[in-house]
C-alpha cells in the first residue's frame, strides 16, 4: 500500500509539473507573439548599451528602422532588431509608423506587386522604409527621400508574414 501511495503522489507531482510547464510556455509564447513593433521616427537614432543618454552607442539607425520592444524603463525601450541585436533607445525617438528593413544584400523595388513589374529602384541590406500597403506577399514602401515601390515580403523584416 505504501508503494501505491508513493506512486500516486509521484504521478500527481508529475501532472502538476506538466501543467506548470504548459502554463509558463503559454505565457512566454503569448508575450512573444504580442511583442510591439515600432520604428524610428527621427532622421537618425542612437541605440545604446543601457537606458541612459550617457551610455555607449552600440549602433545608429535611420528613419523607419523597425524594432521589437522587449521592455520599457523610465522613458526608454529595450529593443531587438532584425539581426537580433538588443539595445536601448529613448522611446520618444520611436513612432507607430510601420517600417521594414531589407534583409538581403540587394533587391529591386517594383512599380507593382508582381515579380515581373518594372524596376523602380534598388534597395540594399539594412535600408529601412515606411510601409504604405501590404498585398499578397508584397509590401508597398516609401523611403525617407520619397521613393516608393513594391518589395517582396520575403526580403524584408518588420512585419508579420
Backbone as a ProteinNet text record, in pm:
[ID]
protein_1_A
[PRIMARY]
XXXXXXXXXXXXXXXXXXXXXXXXXXXXXXXXXXXXXXXXXXXXXXXXXXXXXXXXXXXXXXXXXXXXXXXXXXXXXXXXXXXXXXXXXXXXXXXXXXXXXXXXXXXXXXXXXXXXXXXXXXXXXXXXXXXXXXXXXXXXXXXXXXXXXXXXXXXXXXXXX
[TERTIARY]
81.5	0	86.4	196	286.8	338.8	373	420.5	313.7	188.5	80.4	65.1	67	56.4	175.1	290.2	410.3	396.5	349.9	331	223.5	114.1	8.3	61	134.1	191.3	288.3	365.1	461.2	389.5	284.1	207.9	141.5	89.6	28	132.2	250	357.8	396.2	405.2	440	331.5	204.3	95.1	105.3	131.1	141.2	259.8	368.2	486.1	452.7	384.2	345.4	251.1	154.1	60.3	135.1	222.7	302.3	385.6	446.1	526.5	441.1	322.3	233.7	191.7	160.2	119.8	234.7	353	469.5	498.6	494.7	521.2	416.3	289.8	182.9	202.8	237.3	261.7	379.3	485.7	603.2	569.1	501.2	467.5	370.3	274.1	180.1	250.6	344.9	421.3	505.1	565.5	646.3	558.5	444.1	355.1	299.6	283.6	227.3	335.8	459.6	567.2	533.3	545.1	510.7	626	593.1	692.4	669.5	776	771.6	888.5	893.5	1005	1060.8	1183.5	1249.7	1171.2	1140.4	1060.3	1142.3	1270.5	1358.3	1459	1532.5	1626.2	1726.5	1788.5	1884.8	1872	1877.8	1864.2	1980.5	2022.2	2126.1	2062.6	2120.4	2080.4	2193	2160	2260.4	2267.7	2379.9	2407.2	2317.5	2276.5	2194.3	2093.5	1990.1	1888.1	1933.5	2027.5	2082.5	2146.5	2132	2197.6	2349.2	2401.5	2546.3	2601.5	2514.4	2559.4	2622	2711	2776.7	2674.4	2700.3	2615.7	2662.4	2570.1	2602.6	2591.1	2487.3	2469.3	2369.9	2362.5	2263.9	2175.3	2057.4	1966.2	1886.2	1841.8	1769.6	1618.1	1548.9	1402.1	1341.1	1235.9	1155.4	1219	1338.2	1404	1317.3	1269	1178.9	1252.9	1191.8	1245	1128.3	1155.6	1055.9	1087.6	987.7	1006.7	1002.4	1108.1	1118.4	1078.3	1111.9	1083.3	1085.8	1031.9	1033.2	1084.4	1156	1208	1232	1155.4	1175	1195.6	1105.7	1115.1	1208.5	1259.1	1347.6	1283.1	1316.9	1267.2	1386.2	1380.6	1479.2	1423.8	1503	1452.4	1544.9	1488.4	1565.5	1541.7	1649.1	1635.1	1639.4	1642.9	1636.4	1756.7	1866.1	1985.1	1991.8	1893	1892.7	1969.6	2015.9	2087.5	1989.3	2029.1	1945.9	2012.7	1932.6	1985.2	1872.6	1908.8	1813	1802.2	1679.5	1656.1	1554.5	1572.7	1473.9	1341.5	1234.6	1104	1054.7	1092.4	1046.6	1097.8	1199.7	1255.8	1184.7	1089.8	1014.7	872.2	816.1	679	599.9	470.1	382.5	389.3	452.3	459.7	521	452.4	509.4	629	737.7	858.3	911	991.4	1058.4	1205.7	1285	1426.9	1459	1542.9	1582.7	1683.5	1660.7	1745.8	1828.3	1833.7	1918.1	2017.7	2123.5	2227	2171	2086.3	2029.1	1899.7	1801.2	1675.1	1622.9	1518.1	1461.6	1320.3	1295.2	1159	1091.9	967.9	896.5	775.7	723.9	610.2	475.3	476.8	355.7	390.3	290.6	316.7	329	419.1	447	596.1	647.6	790.7	829.5	735	767.9	733.7	695.8	668.6	800	791.7	911.5	986.4	1118.4	1204.1	1191.1	1185.6	1177	1308.6	1360.8	1489.3	1545	1675	1739.2	1733.9	1712.1	1714.5	1822.2	1900.7	2014.4	1994.5	2075.1	2072.7	2073.2	1988.2	1971.2	1905.9	1865.4	1790.2	1648.9	1596.1	1463.2	1365.7	1238.5	1132.9	1004	918.3	784.3	696.4	608.6	513.2	386.4	345.2	224.2	108.1	140.7	36.2	99.2	20.3	64.7	-37.8	12.4	-77.6	-14.1	-73.2	-36.9	114	183.6	326.9	415.4	355.6	430.5	402	499.4	487	516	420.9	444.4	516.9	636.1	719.8	750.6	791.9	835.7	960.2	1061.4	1185	1170.2	1263.4	1263.7	1281.2	1337.1	1358.4	1237.6	1133.5	1012.4	1002.3	1102.8	1094.1	993.7	911.9	819	818.8	792	787.6	748.2	727.2	684.8	804.6	818.2	922	854.9	918.8	868.9	880.4	778.5	779.1	889	938.4	1044.4	1179.9	1199.1	1330.5	1333.2	1227.2	1220.3	1187	1216.3	1184.3	1112	1016.1	948.2	797.5	746	602.1	582.3	467.4	437	400	442.5	410.1	262
-118.4	0	125.6	121.1	235.1	269	167.3	189.6	254.9	215.9	272.8	422	458.8	599.6	679.2	622.2	688.6	714	613	628.8	732.1	733.5	831.4	972.5	990.8	1122.1	1161.5	1065.4	1092.3	1129.9	1056.6	1088.1	1224.9	1257.4	1388.8	1499.1	1475.7	1574.9	1593.6	1485	1492.3	1568.9	1541.3	1614	1764.1	1802.1	1944.2	2010.2	1939.1	1992.7	2012.1	1915.3	1926.1	2044.3	2061.3	2173.5	2305.9	2314.1	2435.4	2466.8	2364.7	2383.3	2439.9	2385.1	2432	2576.5	2610.9	2748	2845.6	2812.8	2900.4	2914.7	2805.2	2809.5	2895.8	2882.4	2961.8	3110.1	3144.1	3284.4	3340	3263.2	3307.5	3330.1	3234.5	3245.9	3359.8	3381.2	3490.9	3625.3	3633.6	3758.1	3785.1	3681.3	3698.3	3736.8	3670.3	3695.5	3837.1	3893.1	4026.2	4133.8	4098.9	4196.9	4311.9	4431.7	4550.4	4588.1	4622.7	4669.1	4817.2	4893.9	5036.8	5066.4	5188.9	5225	5361.6	5385.1	5512.6	5623	5730.5	5838.7	5964	5963	6077.2	6039.8	6138.2	6112.7	6002.9	6011.9	5910.8	5897.8	5773	5748.2	5663.5	5691.5	5612.3	5498.5	5381.4	5266	5240.2	5239.2	5241.9	5112.7	5100.4	4982.7	4976.1	5091.9	5099.7	5213.4	5219.7	5324	5458.5	5521.3	5649	5720.6	5853.4	5931.7	5922.4	5887.3	5875.6	5738	5642.3	5505.5	5499.7	5403.6	5385.7	5358.1	5415.2	5391.7	5261.8	5165.2	5037.3	5046.3	5117.3	5139.4	5252.3	5304.2	5405.5	5348.9	5405.7	5362.3	5481.9	5473	5582.2	5568.2	5673.3	5678.3	5551.1	5504.4	5386	5252.9	5253.7	5129.8	5061.7	4939.4	4873.2	4798.9	4798.1	4722.9	4663.2	4553.5	4492.1	4534.4	4582.6	4628.1	4507.6	4493.8	4384.3	4427.2	4553.4	4605.3	4757.8	4817.6	4964.1	5000.4	5116.1	5161.6	5312.2	5387.7	5532.4	5607.5	5588.8	5661	5597.8	5480.6	5408.1	5275.6	5228.1	5098.6	5007.9	4886.8	4783.8	4713.5	4709.7	4660.9	4556.4	4484.9	4387.5	4419.4	4415.3	4445.3	4317.2	4334.1	4220.4	4127.2	4175.3	4090.5	4026.9	4055.6	4002.1	4087.5	4203.5	4295.1	4352.6	4356.6	4412.6	4541.5	4648	4778.7	4859.8	4975.4	5067.6	5191.8	5244.5	5367.9	5451.6	5582.7	5671.1	5653	5625	5597.5	5712.7	5834.6	5950	5946.5	5864.3	5853.5	5748.1	5676.4	5572.9	5620.8	5572.5	5609.2	5489.8	5508.1	5397.9	5361.3	5444.4	5415.6	5277.8	5191.2	5059.9	5078.8	5010.7	5018.6	4879	4869.9	4743.8	4773	4668.1	4678.6	4565.9	4595.2	4496.1	4400.6	4270.4	4168.4	4087.9	4133.6	4070	4174.5	4126.7	4219	4326.6	4285.7	4381.2	4322.5	4409	4368.4	4484.4	4459.3	4561.1	4595.8	4724.6	4772.4	4786.8	4743.1	4739.1	4832.6	4863	4955.4	4886.8	4759.4	4685.3	4563.5	4501.1	4385.7	4253.3	4251.8	4130.4	4125.2	4003.9	3985.7	4038.7	4043.8	4090.7	4238.4	4309.8	4454	4528.2	4645.8	4725.2	4765.6	4769.3	4811.4	4962.3	5003	5144.2	5192.6	5116.7	5149.5	5025.3	5027.9	4919.3	4949.5	4845.7	4857.7	4763.6	4809.1	4732	4688.9	4592.4	4538.6	4650.6	4640.9	4728.9	4863.5	4888.2	5010.6	4994.9	5102.9	5097.2	5184.2	5143.3	5208.6	5209.3	5308.8	5311.1	5214.6	5145.9	5055.3	5134	5131.5	5200.9	5104.9	4983	4885	4746.5	4645	4505.6	4433.2	4360.2	4288.1	4158.7	4046.3	3915.2	3890.8	3905.7	3878.4	3993.4	4108.5	4226.8	4342	4432.8	4548.4	4674.5	4766.9	4897.3	4981.5	5027.9	5102.2	5241.1	5327.2	5461.8	5494.9	5547.6	5585.2	5722.8	5758.5	5891.2	6000.3	5963.9	6059.8	6067.7	5985.1	5990.8	5888.4	5801.8	5696.1	5591.3	5541.4	5436	5323.9	5204.1	5086.5	4965.3	4854	4729.3	4638.5	4584.6	4486.6	4355.7	4244.8	4115	4105.5	4050.9	4036.3	3938.7	3855.6	3760	3825.7	3949.9	4013.5	4126.5	4133	4239.2	4181.5	4259.6	4224.5	4342.4	4312.9	4418.9	4404.5	4320.5	4293.5	4143.9	4103.7	3961.4	3909.4	3787.3	3732	3707
0	0	0	70.4	74.9	-64.2	-141.7	-277.9	-365.2	-349.3	-428.8	-399.1	-271.3	-234.6	-289.2	-278.3	-328.8	-478.8	-552.3	-695.8	-725.7	-648.3	-669.4	-645.2	-538.1	-509.1	-619.5	-665.1	-771.5	-900.6	-935.1	-1056.3	-1045.4	-928.2	-907.5	-922.9	-868.9	-882.4	-1027.7	-1100.5	-1242.8	-1318.4	-1285.5	-1350.9	-1323.8	-1197.7	-1164.3	-1233.5	-1242.3	-1313.3	-1459.8	-1520.1	-1661.5	-1683	-1592.5	-1603.4	-1588.5	-1491.5	-1471.6	-1595.4	-1653.7	-1774.9	-1888.1	-1908.4	-2015.2	-1990.5	-1866.4	-1833.7	-1859.9	-1813.8	-1835	-1983.8	-2056.6	-2200.6	-2270.9	-2234.7	-2295.1	-2266.9	-2143.1	-2109.1	-2187.5	-2199.5	-2273.5	-2420	-2481.4	-2622.8	-2648.8	-2560.6	-2582.1	-2563.8	-2472.9	-2456.2	-2580.1	-2636.8	-2757	-2875.2	-2889	-3001.5	-2997.4	-2878	-2867.4	-2860	-2890.2	-2887.5	-2982	-2930.3	-3007.2	-3099.5	-3222.4	-3318	-3342.8	-3334	-3365.2	-3457.6	-3509.3	-3596.3	-3556.8	-3598.5	-3571.1	-3641.7	-3569.3	-3627.1	-3658.8	-3623.4	-3648.6	-3758	-3807	-3917.6	-3882.9	-3765.7	-3719.5	-3568.2	-3519.6	-3375.8	-3325.8	-3202.3	-3136.5	-3055.8	-3069.3	-2990.1	-2891	-2762.6	-2656.9	-2576.7	-2505.8	-2423.5	-2299.8	-2250.4	-2128.6	-2145.4	-2061.7	-2073.1	-2016.5	-2086.9	-2041.6	-2160.3	-2163.9	-2270.3	-2261.8	-2145.8	-2128.6	-2163.2	-2190.4	-2220.6	-2359.8	-2377.9	-2508.3	-2618.3	-2736.7	-2853.9	-2918.9	-2931.9	-2995.6	-3147.3	-3194.6	-3338.2	-3358.2	-3480.1	-3515.6	-3625.9	-3639.7	-3745	-3794.2	-3919.4	-3983.8	-3967.8	-4010.3	-4004.8	-4063.2	-4000.3	-4036.6	-3997.6	-3937.1	-3895.4	-3789.5	-3816.6	-3721.9	-3611.6	-3493.4	-3378.9	-3301.3	-3232.4	-3144.5	-3002.2	-2931.2	-2793.2	-2699.8	-2619.7	-2524	-2383.6	-2348.6	-2213.9	-2219.1	-2113.4	-2100.2	-1961.2	-1955.5	-1826.1	-1832.3	-1756.6	-1739.3	-1870.3	-1967	-2093.2	-2195.4	-2164.5	-2255.9	-2295.4	-2414.4	-2461	-2489.6	-2435.2	-2467.8	-2590.4	-2698.5	-2826.7	-2888.3	-2985.6	-3063.5	-3210.3	-3290.7	-3433.2	-3517.4	-3648.3	-3740.2	-3730.8	-3678.1	-3662.6	-3524.3	-3440.9	-3305.3	-3206.8	-3250.4	-3160.7	-3059	-2933.7	-2827.6	-2779.8	-2770.1	-2729.1	-2667.2	-2612.7	-2553.8	-2641.2	-2651.6	-2727.2	-2649.9	-2652.8	-2589.4	-2662.8	-2588.5	-2650.8	-2737.1	-2704.4	-2781.8	-2926.2	-2954.5	-3089.2	-3174.1	-3112.5	-3183.7	-3210.7	-3321.1	-3354.7	-3403.1	-3422.9	-3461.9	-3610.3	-3693.5	-3837.1	-3859.6	-3932.9	-3963.4	-4055.1	-4020.1	-4100.3	-4129.8	-4234.2	-4266.7	-4293.2	-4288.1	-4321.3	-4418.5	-4516.7	-4617	-4554.2	-4572	-4507.7	-4607.6	-4732.4	-4834	-4884.1	-4948	-4994.7	-5087.3	-5182.2	-5277.7	-5333.2	-5351.7	-5412.3	-5496.6	-5571	-5659.7	-5614.4	-5597.4	-5572.7	-5707.9	-5716	-5843.7	-5842.4	-5963.1	-5972.4	-5952.9	-5922	-5891.2	-5807.9	-5745.3	-5659.2	-5735.9	-5834.3	-5912.4	-5944.3	-5952.6	-5981.4	-6119	-6213.8	-6348.4	-6369.9	-6265.2	-6276.3	-6298.6	-6356.1	-6386.8	-6259.8	-6271.1	-6159.7	-6139.3	-6012.9	-5979.2	-5918.1	-5821.5	-5759.6	-5691.6	-5662.6	-5588.9	-5439.2	-5361.2	-5215.4	-5164.6	-5068.4	-5018.6	-4874.2	-4833.2	-4697.8	-4595	-4497.7	-4381.2	-4412.1	-4536.8	-4565.3	-4510.3	-4453.7	-4393.9	-4472.6	-4468.2	-4542.9	-4461.3	-4489.1	-4430.8	-4509.1	-4439.1	-4503	-4534.4	-4659.7	-4702.7	-4726	-4771.1	-4801.2	-4806.6	-4775.2	-4786.6	-4873.1	-4974.6	-5063.4	-5113.3	-5076.8	-5130.7	-5140.8	-5029.2	-5026.3	-5071.9	-5094.6	-5136.8	-5041.9	-5030.6	-4942.1	-5022.8	-5023.8	-5084.8	-4982	-5017.8	-4924	-4977.1	-4884.1	-4921.1	-4840.7	-4907.7	-4839.5	-4776.1	-4691	-4628.2	-4733.4	-4850.2	-4959.3	-5052.9	-5027.2	-5107.6	-5219	-5235.8	-5336.8	-5290.1	-5381.2	-5341.8	-5445.1	-5396	-5481.9	-5400.3	-5468.1	-5404.9	-5384	-5263.3	-5230.4	-5191.6	-5229.4	-5187.1	-5035.8	-4971.5	-4826.4	-4781.4	-4871.9	-4838.9	-4811.7	-4853.6	-4842.6	-4740.1	-4655.8	-4555.4	-4418.2	-4314.1	-4175.8	-4113.3	-4027.3	-3953.7	-3954.4	-4042.9	-4046.2	-4039.7	-3991.5	-3983.1	-4121	-4155.4	-4288.7	-4306.7
[MASK]
+++++++++++++++++++++++++++++++++++++++++++++++++++++++++++++++++++++++++++++++++++++++++++++++++++++++++++++++++++++++++++++++++++++++++++++++++++++++++++++++++

